[in-house]
Amino acid sequence: MSIIIEKYNKRGEINLKKIILTISISIITIIILLSFIDRTPKQVSNNTADIVYSINSIPTNLKSIGDLDKRQQDIVCATSKGLVEMDSEGNIQPSLAESYEINEDGLEYVFKVRGDVYWSNGDKITPEDIVSFFRQVITEDNEISALLNVYGVKDYLESDKSFSEAVAITYDENSIKIRLNSKDDGFIEELTKPQYRLRKDILFWEDIALNYKDIPYSGDYCIDSISETEVILKRSDKASVELAQTIHLVQDESEDLALAAFEIGNRDIVINPPKSQLERLKTEGKLIESPSNEALYLAFNVNNSNLSNEVKNEIYRLVNEAIEEYQNQNNILVELAECSYFREDKEDITKLQSRNVMVNTEKEITMPSKIVLVTQESLENKDITSYITNWFKNNTETSIVVNLLSEDDMNLISEKNYYDIALVNVYAKLDDDEQLLNTISSFLPKDQRKMINNSNSKAEKEELFAQIEEDLFNNYRILPLLFYNNTIAVDSNVDSKILDGNGNIDFKSIKK
């Protein structure tokens, strides 16, 4: 019996030794394999790409951002950062500020400034720099609707008080504090606009071609050169190396030439390519579509008393019919306004239904044999007026006579009496009330313009414009026709979401 037990124990010891040996071999194998794994940190590759896109004209004055079109504003957006910015989905994102807080009454905003943001010359961006920028903007710019609601700004502009003693924009080592006169739910969104992006020495931007080498920039790019036909932006030393190294903004003489350059690979992005090519580009997967705030309104001459309200209503109804057929043929390019002054208001069904009933009720009206239409000369306006003229010729007894005017002549239209109706290009976004009011000022009574200009918050502006809007519509002063869409031809290597929430190019989104 003892012999059996002894054999059993020996067999167990042998098995145990085998198990230990197997485990040991496995551990050694794993260690050897792990030694071959690269544990060095993953390096971010340097993006050496050049991005080339078309621009209508090369600006020389970048001081007053509101005077620039979106593509010219892109230069400011590339070279400057704001406290906050708006992404392609319309979400507000911190930029120079890492966070912000709003107190309970909604009047005080505290922005905590990031500690790792720098000017292109290597200097750290400080809260003092940002407050100094706001002082310059308030002093030098007339398009600062958001800042007019800051406590003390109007007093500062109308008195001899210094900025520091009058205006409630202050700073400490890490943050900026801004106090408003009244609650404004749109204040943060307003700060995402290009005119509130941090710029050094704003007066230098008035002649950017002369001063661009001497300006430190807060953005991801610096202006490297400017000529009559091209602006070249170079990635800042402080920017992420994942961004494209160079951005070329090239002036093209026409949309057709820009698209021709795109087709042979000499352009990566073409904004608003020729409408005749939109369907093809969409089929090929090279077209991005997004709503814009550009709109077209129909205005009646306030100096002309020859047209009754009944005739005005019929003219508007017929023009709307023509525009509806135009939209059916150009649905990528435009969207019907359907009696709404703003695209976002189209959901207000109750208001719009009553307007549609008012406009579309046909009556026995004696129409004039001729209607004189004026509009600013542009490719889009030529196309639309040509369509409306032919539509009236084929569907009515009234003929349309078109006069295409220069921008200066269009701005003086309120003094003229030779036309009946005007097609007016409008930036239809209430937040940009300066642009909106400047465009339609010829059709607004002075007291109404003054009321909106004196209002502080976005809510007040919306309430006041709602009242004015009813007067504009019901008295046939100026009425909405259509909204334009952004159309962008893009290279297959460019991300489709390249526009931010304000309609500007988001260069951080461009990966190539």
Stockholm file with secondary structure:
# STOCKHOLM 1.0

chainA/1-512         MSIIIEKYNKRGEINLKKIILTISISIITIIILLSFIDRTPKQVSNNTADIVYSINSIPTNLKSIGDLDKRQQDIVCATSKGLVEMDSEGNIQPSLAESYEINEDGLEYVFKVRGDVYWSNGDKITPEDIVSFFRQVITEDNEISALLNVYGVKDYLESDKSFSEAVAITYDENSIKIRLNSKDDGFIEELTKPQYRLRKDILFWEDIALNYKDIPYSGDYCIDSISETEVILKRSDKASVELAQTIHLVQDESEDLALAAFEIGNRDIVINPPKSQLERLKTEGKLIESPSNEALYLAFNVNNSNLSNEVKNEIYRLVNEAIEEYQNQNNILVELAECSYFREDKEDITKLQSRNVMVNTEKEITMPSKIVLVTQESLENKDITSYITNWFKNNTETSIVVNLLSEDDMNLISEKNYYDIALVNVYAKLDDDEQLLNTISSFLPKDQRKMINNSNSKAEKEELFAQIEEDLFNNYRILPLLFYNNTIAVDSNVDSKILDGNGNIDFKSIKK
#=GR chainA/1-512 SS CHHHHHHHHHHHHHHHHHHHHHHHHHHHHHHHHHHTSCCSCCCCCCCCCEEEEEESCCCSCCSCGGGSCHHHHHHHHHHCCCSEEECTTSCEEESSEEEEEECTTSCEEEEEECSSCBCTTSCBCCHHHHHHHHHHHHHHCSCCTTGGGBTTHHHHHHSSCCHHHHCCEEECSSEEEEEBSSCCTTHHHHHTSGGGSCBSSGGGGGGHHHHGGGCCBSSSEEEEEECSSEEEEEECTTSCTTSCSEEEEEECSSHHHHHHHHHTTSCSEEESCCGGGHHHHHHTTCEEEEEEEEEEEEEECTTCCSSCHHHHHHHHHHHHHHHHHHHHHCTTTEEECTTCSSGGGGGCHHHHHHHHHHHHCCCCCCCCSEEEEEEECCHHHHHHHHHHHHHHHHHCSCEEEEEEECHHHHHTGGGCCSCSEEEEEEECCGGGHHHHHHHHGGGSCHHHHHHHHHCCSHHHHHHHHHHHHHHHHHTTSEEEEEEEEEEEEECTTSCSCCBCTTSSBCGGGCCC
#=GC SS_cons         CHHHHHHHHHHHHHHHHHHHHHHHHHHHHHHHHHHTSCCSCCCCCCCCCEEEEEESCCCSCCSCGGGSCHHHHHHHHHHCCCSEEECTTSCEEESSEEEEEECTTSCEEEEEECSSCBCTTSCBCCHHHHHHHHHHHHHHCSCCTTGGGBTTHHHHHHSSCCHHHHCCEEECSSEEEEEBSSCCTTHHHHHTSGGGSCBSSGGGGGGHHHHGGGCCBSSSEEEEEECSSEEEEEECTTSCTTSCSEEEEEECSSHHHHHHHHHTTSCSEEESCCGGGHHHHHHTTCEEEEEEEEEEEEEECTTCCSSCHHHHHHHHHHHHHHHHHHHHHCTTTEEECTTCSSGGGGGCHHHHHHHHHHHHCCCCCCCCSEEEEEEECCHHHHHHHHHHHHHHHHHCSCEEEEEEECHHHHHTGGGCCSCSEEEEEEECCGGGHHHHHHHHGGGSCHHHHHHHHHCCSHHHHHHHHHHHHHHHHHTTSEEEEEEEEEEEEECTTSCSCCBCTTSSBCGGGCCC
//
